[in-house]
Amino acid sequence: MRIIARTAPIEQPHWQEILASAIRSGDELLRQLNLQDASLNISHQAAKDFPVLVPRTYLARMEVGNPLDPLLLQVLPRQQETEQVSGYITDPLGEADANVQPGIIHKYDGRLLLITATGCAVNCRYCFRRHFDYADNRISRRQWNASLDYVRNDSSISEVILSGGDPLMLKDSQFIDLVDAIEAIPHVRRLRIHSRLPVVIPQRITPELAARLAASRLSTSMVLHINHSHEISPALEMAVAQLKQAGVTLLNQSVLLNGVNNDVDTLQQLSENLFDAGILPYYLHLMDEVQGAHHFDTGKQQALQIYQQLHARLPGYLLPRLVKEQAGKAGKTLILSNNSEIS
Ligand code: SF4
């Protein structure tokens, strides 16, 4: 029987209180799960380089006493992160070149990414932005206006993607102001929100936030980031239901991660459970070759083997697209189950 660390309280605290009480050390994480360090090789240096941040609502989805828990492995700082491995670099997607001005990454035609927050509610150890220069992209209100001017001045931009960090780290009032400003730009038709916050703290989807999105003239989608079906909680399902009621399209992107979800049964279950929760599987990413995360990389051959099996098991609408993001390419590279690629 799966014993989880803690059941969710009936009276839920506000999401910012949950965030404030997040776990910030690997030792504390292990203590909460009754685990010893010996087999897990936690590293204080890794935690210094990229801090530990794990909300207790996410901890509650982990299995007590299981050192291989797929959620724990995503957030535990381990010794492998400190190894230098050839080919794993600090900016694997070449985002520095596309960082056209503070707060904006403009890589693809017709859409751009606004960096609206410089932190997340969870620090995922494999994150491709774990070395991103957030200090240079810390955005004041004035810089927000400069970012919005950039969008205003380019009429080819029909979609604005809010990213970060995590854009839902903004308070509701700030987030709503931003939506107001984007909505006032006539050529913008779509708003996309990339967020892992509703997964780790589902209470982030407040009635105010949902109401503002419901009232928007923009076609709005939210791309969640869920790697394992254990991350789908009843509270997340409630948050998703609120968003769907607000007219938001819910999609999911996962990263294929060694030890977390690199087997066909796990990915099949993930797709099926996502769909049951009202979320469409969208992308399955090959891991970006970021320094400090080589131990999560399955390599392309294993990814393809798993994907071919997944292709055989799932109907098309449940099959996420296997993709790789590559520096300098005009879009994601789509990897087909016969090992051909479309860039
Ligand atoms: S939530 Fe996303 S951006 Fe933030 S640490 Fe995790 S993978 Fe990186």
Residues whose N, C-alpha, C, O or C-beta is under 5 A from the ligand:
A	BS01	SF4	C120 V122 N123 C124 C127 G165 R196
